[in-house]
């Protein structure tokens, strides 16, 4: 009896196809690239986060320093205002003292500058203007009196207010501005200081 195995003809003639080696390498490269890119992004993120934190800390310290400087500047400005107030009071006191001594100096200067043969009959002071009237034996002596008053420094402006002659007698009237040199010097110094402070506080010119 002859047996024939018919199942042998049904044996598969082809095996399943294996994955190509090149495809595996490509997948592996993509995975490595993606992992490297993720690590790079994570590193960059942490670096930027650290830099931002440093900048925020620097800004905070700068703002704190600015607040401290503003507080110090406010204290300096307040002290400067007090110093200026005290200085004005001291200047006023010194000016009042000088003005109190002014009439004594005025009479002394008039007495010292009064030439021979010039007589003073009357004196009147109103504010900073002094009116003098008297007599002399010559107009030249009156002119010398006017020049001597100006040279004293207490009467910067002297004008002839009246003049008449009768025989050998000259009747004169003078108007003079009376200024205490010490008071004038202090006033000029205070004005110059005030001008310097105003110039220092002016904003710089725009370019």
C-alpha positions as CSV (number, residue, x, y, z in Angstrom):
1,X,0.0,0.0,0.0
2,X,1.5,3.2,-1.1
3,X,0.9,6.4,1.1
4,X,1.4,9.8,-0.3
5,X,1.9,12.8,2.1
6,X,0.0,15.5,0.5
7,X,0.6,18.0,3.3
8,X,4.2,18.5,2.3
9,X,3.1,20.6,-0.6
10,X,1.5,23.1,1.7
11,X,4.9,24.0,3.4
12,X,5.4,27.7,3.1
13,X,8.0,28.6,0.6
14,X,8.8,32.0,2.0
15,X,9.8,33.1,5.5
16,X,8.6,36.3,7.2
17,X,10.6,39.3,6.1
18,X,13.0,40.6,8.8
19,X,13.4,44.3,9.6
20,X,16.1,46.0,7.6
21,X,19.2,47.0,9.6
22,X,19.1,50.6,8.2
23,X,15.6,51.2,9.6
24,X,16.7,50.2,13.1
25,X,19.6,52.6,13.0
26,X,17.3,55.4,11.8
27,X,14.9,54.9,14.6
28,X,17.7,54.8,17.1
29,X,19.2,58.0,15.7
30,X,15.8,59.8,15.9
31,X,15.4,58.6,19.5
32,X,18.9,59.9,20.5
33,X,18.3,63.2,18.7
34,X,15.0,63.7,20.4
35,X,16.5,62.9,23.8
36,X,19.5,65.2,23.2
37,X,17.1,68.0,22.0
38,X,15.0,67.5,25.2
39,X,18.1,67.6,27.4
40,X,19.4,70.8,25.6
41,X,16.0,72.5,26.0
42,X,15.9,71.6,29.7
43,X,19.4,72.9,30.2
44,X,18.6,76.1,28.4
45,X,15.4,76.5,30.4
46,X,17.2,76.1,33.7
47,X,20.0,78.4,32.6
48,X,17.6,81.2,31.5
49,X,15.6,80.7,34.7
50,X,18.8,81.1,36.7
51,X,19.7,84.3,34.8
52,X,16.3,85.7,35.3
53,X,16.5,85.0,39.0
54,X,19.9,86.8,39.2
55,X,18.5,89.8,37.3
56,X,15.5,90.0,39.6
57,X,17.8,89.9,42.6
58,X,20.0,92.6,41.1
59,X,16.9,94.8,40.4
60,X,15.7,94.3,43.9
61,X,19.0,95.3,45.4
62,X,19.2,98.3,43.1
63,X,15.7,99.5,44.1
64,X,16.5,99.1,47.7
65,X,19.7,101.1,47.3
66,X,17.7,103.8,45.4
67,X,15.3,104.0,48.3
68,X,18.2,104.4,50.8
69,X,19.8,107.1,48.7
70,X,16.5,108.9,48.3
71,X,16.1,108.8,52.1
72,X,19.6,110.2,52.6
73,X,19.0,112.9,50.0
74,X,15.8,114.0,51.8
75,X,17.8,114.3,55.1
76,X,20.5,116.3,53.4
77,X,18.0,118.6,51.8
78,X,16.3,119.1,55.1
79,X,19.6,119.9,56.8
80,X,20.5,122.3,54.0
81,X,17.1,124.1,54.5
82,X,17.8,124.4,58.2
83,X,21.3,125.7,57.6
84,X,20.0,128.3,55.2
85,X,17.4,129.4,57.7
86,X,19.9,129.7,60.5
87,X,22.3,131.6,58.2
88,X,19.6,134.1,57.3
89,X,18.8,134.7,60.9
90,X,22.5,135.2,61.7
91,X,22.8,137.6,58.8
92,X,19.7,139.5,59.9
93,X,21.1,139.9,63.5
94,X,24.4,141.1,62.2
95,X,22.7,143.5,59.8
96,X,20.5,144.9,62.7
97,X,23.6,145.4,64.8
98,X,25.4,147.2,62.0
99,X,22.3,149.4,61.4
100,X,22.1,150.3,65.1
101,X,25.6,151.6,64.9
102,X,24.9,153.4,61.6
103,X,23.7,156.7,63.0
104,X,26.8,157.0,65.3
105,X,29.1,156.3,62.3
106,X,27.1,158.7,60.2
107,X,27.6,161.6,62.6
108,X,31.2,160.7,63.1
109,X,31.9,160.6,59.4
110,X,30.2,164.0,58.8
111,X,32.2,165.5,61.7
112,X,35.5,164.1,60.3
113,X,34.8,165.2,56.7
114,X,33.5,168.7,57.5
115,X,36.2,171.1,56.2
116,X,37.3,174.3,57.8
117,X,35.0,177.3,57.2
118,X,32.1,175.1,56.5
119,X,29.3,175.1,59.1
120,X,26.5,172.7,59.5
121,X,23.2,174.2,60.6
122,X,20.8,171.2,60.2
123,X,20.7,167.5,59.5
124,X,17.7,165.4,58.7
125,X,17.6,161.6,57.9
126,X,14.7,159.8,56.2
127,X,15.4,156.2,55.4
128,X,18.7,156.1,53.5
129,X,18.7,159.8,52.5
130,X,20.4,162.4,54.6
131,X,19.7,166.1,54.1
132,X,22.4,168.6,55.2
133,X,22.2,172.4,55.2
134,X,24.6,175.0,56.4
135,X,26.8,177.9,55.5
136,X,30.4,178.5,54.3
137,X,32.6,181.3,53.2
138,X,33.2,179.9,49.8
139,X,31.8,177.5,47.2
140,X,35.1,175.7,47.0
141,X,34.8,174.6,50.6
142,X,31.3,173.3,49.9
143,X,32.6,171.3,47.0
144,X,35.5,169.9,49.2
145,X,32.8,168.9,51.7
146,X,30.9,166.9,49.1
147,X,34.0,165.1,47.8
148,X,35.1,164.2,51.4
149,X,31.7,162.7,52.1
150,X,31.9,160.5,49.0
151,X,35.4,159.4,49.8
152,X,34.4,158.3,53.3
153,X,32.5,155.3,51.8
154,X,29.3,156.1,53.8
155,X,27.8,158.5,51.3
156,X,28.3,157.1,47.8
157,X,26.0,159.7,46.2
158,X,26.1,163.4,47.3
159,X,24.1,166.0,45.4
160,X,23.7,169.7,45.8
161,X,20.1,170.4,46.8
162,X,20.3,174.2,47.2
163,X,22.8,177.0,46.8
164,X,22.8,180.7,47.3
165,X,25.3,183.5,48.0
166,X,24.9,186.6,50.0
167,X,28.0,188.7,50.3
168,X,30.8,186.5,51.5
169,X,28.4,183.9,52.9
170,X,27.3,180.8,50.9
171,X,24.2,178.9,52.0
172,X,24.1,175.3,50.8
173,X,21.9,172.3,51.0
174,X,23.0,168.8,50.3
175,X,21.3,165.4,49.8
176,X,23.3,162.3,50.3
177,X,22.6,158.6,50.2
178,X,23.7,157.1,53.5
179,X,24.9,153.5,53.2
180,X,26.7,151.5,55.9
181,X,29.7,149.8,54.1
182,X,29.5,146.7,56.4
183,X,25.8,146.3,55.8
184,X,26.3,146.8,52.0
185,X,29.1,144.3,51.9
186,X,27.0,141.6,53.8
187,X,24.0,142.3,51.5
188,X,26.2,141.9,48.4
189,X,27.7,138.7,49.9
190,X,24.2,137.3,50.7
191,X,23.0,138.2,47.2
192,X,26.0,136.5,45.6
193,X,25.5,133.4,47.7
194,X,21.8,133.3,46.8
195,X,22.7,133.6,43.1
196,X,25.2,130.7,43.4
197,X,22.6,128.5,45.1
198,X,20.0,129.4,42.4
199,X,22.6,128.6,39.6
200,X,23.5,125.3,41.3
201,X,19.8,124.2,41.5
202,X,19.1,125.1,37.8
203,X,18.6,122.0,35.6
204,X,21.3,121.5,33.0
205,X,20.6,122.9,29.5
206,X,19.1,120.5,27.0
207,X,21.4,119.4,24.3
